[in-house]
Amino acid sequence: MELIVVIIFIALAAIAGIALGYFLRWIISLGKKGSMELKIKQMMLEAKDVAQKVIDEAEKKSEDIIKESRSEVKERDEKIKKTEERLIKKEELLDGRQSDIDKESERIKQEAENLESLKGEAQSLVDKRAEELQKLSGLTEEQAKEALLQSVEKNSSDDILVRMQKLEQEGEDRLEKKAQEILTSSIQRLANNVTSDIMATSVDIPSDEIKGKIIGKEGRNIKSFEKSTGVEVIVDDTPGAVTISSFDPVRRQVARVALENLISDGRIQPAKIEEEVKKAQAEVNKIIKEKGEQAAFECGVYNLDPRIVSILGRLYFRTSYGQNVLQHSIEMAHVAGMVAEEIGADVSVAKAGALVHDIGKAIDHEVAGTHVEIGRRILQKFGADERIIKAMQAHHEEHPYETLESRIVQTADAISGARPGARRDTVENYIKRLAELEAIANSFEGVEKSYAIQAGREIRIFVEPDKVDDLKARKIARDIATRIENELKYPGEIKINVIRENRVTEYAR
């Protein structure tokens, strides 16, 4: 019973506590609600003040913008008005000028009509006077003109002839003097000492014991060397030297470099030989490229294909009568440029034509034909300018002179190669070679006469047409070429021309 009373009491206390809590919470919420309303009212008042300030500032700014826009519009209106006034004045001025132009045009037209009228009157007077002169002289105008010309020609023919001869002689003298001045100036500007250039064909060795190493056991070293380089190695009794023989100067140079490196290394065996030959080929190819580029740069020739420049560099290892062919070509290019500049020709074409004129000699041992034809094919293959080809192809008169530059190249070749000391060949040997050529040609039956020309590079043979027919002429040319090959020593190729012609002469009496 007591427990129940306690429980009831506790329940009543809990209910009373809950009711009290809700009452207190209600009282607190009423207090908070009053304070929130006050804050909201305060915030609304502040917002109204801020909004009023913003409105005032906006109204002020809008008034300023309206004032500025009105002033800008006013200024623009004033500018437009001034522009309109200026255009109106210009238009009035143009109208006035147009009026003046129309008046001047009308005046000129009137004067032209007056001039035409006066011209007609003058022409009628001239015709009338001509008719009167014809009546008085009894000759037409053409007849009078012809008679006057005949009279003048008859009286002055001797004077005119003498004058023409004098002018012709003076012109030839001036041209000859000018040509001499140009050539003399070109030679003088390039007057340098020339030494004979002979590429080495022998290799010095420190002792004769090295010859045994070069030959090798049963000759395997020398055979391997000759096979790799394409040259012939001559090991004879000459002390302190080994001779390298080859028709190709580049191969000879590769062999020389490789053999010198082998001798310096001391290990001479087939495997080492192949290795050194490859290194020597790379070294020589590098020299060839550098020499070609250096020559083109020195001469100021920049429009050549790199492959042409590389072939040009091979001429560094080629000589002609002791004269280095690449140096000869460089010298020619300078001379050709000087002459071309003096006479108003194309300097760049003349220089390029002179520089590559002997490019065929770089590979003439490998390809059939004259070095001129080989050079033409090289330049055509690698897209050289046609003007350069025409300039270089006529320097031995194998092709006609098609351009002024071709004559300049031929002249530069003569200046560079023919002056005393430039080449090692003596006058006696030169004359002897020409005499031998003509002697061989004259020894054949039916040959009337023969001439060795082009410094012994060509021989022209005239045969008797009644003794030699066309077929026999061909046989004579072939037989002469065979005898020259077997009996004479000469550089390059010799062209044999057999000429058979009939001439019929008659007189009208």
Secondary structure, DSSP 8 states (H G I E B T S, - for coil): -HHHHHHHHHHHHHHHHHHHHHHHHHHHHHHHHHHHHHHHHHHHHHHHHHHHHHHHHHHHHHHHHHHHHHHHHHHHHHHHHHHHHHHHHHHHHHHHHHHHHHHHHHHHHHHHHHHHHHHHHHHHHHHHHHHHHHHHH---HHHHHHHHHHHHHHHHHHHHHHHHHHHHHHHHHHHHHHHHHHHHHHHHHT-----------EEE-S-THHHHHHH-GGGHHHHHHHHHH--EEE--S-TTEEEEE-S-HHHHHHHHHHHHHHHHH---SHHHHHHHHHHHHHHHHHHHHHHHHHHHHHHT---S-HHHHHHHHGGGG-EETTEEHHHHHHHHHHHHHHHHHHHT--HHHHHHHHHTTTGGGGSTTTSSS-HHHHHHHHHHHTT--HHHHHHHTTTTSSS---SHHHHHHHHHHHHHHHSTTSSS--HHHHHHHHHHHHHHHHTSTTEEEEEEEGGGTEEEEEE-TTT--HHHHHHHHHHHHHHHHHH---SS--EEEEE----------
